[in-house]
Amino acid sequence: MKIECKKINRTLLVKLYGEIDHHYTEDIRDKIDREFYKQNCQNIILNFEDVEFMDSSGIGMIIGRYKISQEKDGKTYAFGLKDNAKRIFDMSGLNKLITCFKTEEEAIKSI
């Protein structure tokens, strides 16, 4: 699992790659949190375009990132969800907490 983080204003844009499962969620969480606080961000946008698979352990990781942005009165958005990740968002109710967009531009514009 690889992730890339970049800051746009007070938003941390997180590009996720590969699989989000119980093997990788702790590393993903640690990397996002470290960058979020180091860069003094308020919002998080999660890019799922290159995520091949996500299981239920990804739900907790995503909810945790939602909570840290909420602590700073921020928002958490996602975009580029493929069928597997979209199904998990829908079944778990994540789509009620985290607004999902088709493109990065739509997500950034909404902040």
Helices and strands as residue ranges (DSSP letters): E 3-8, E 11-20, H 25-38, E 43-54, H 57-71, E 76-79, H 83-92, H 94-97, E 99-101, H 104-110
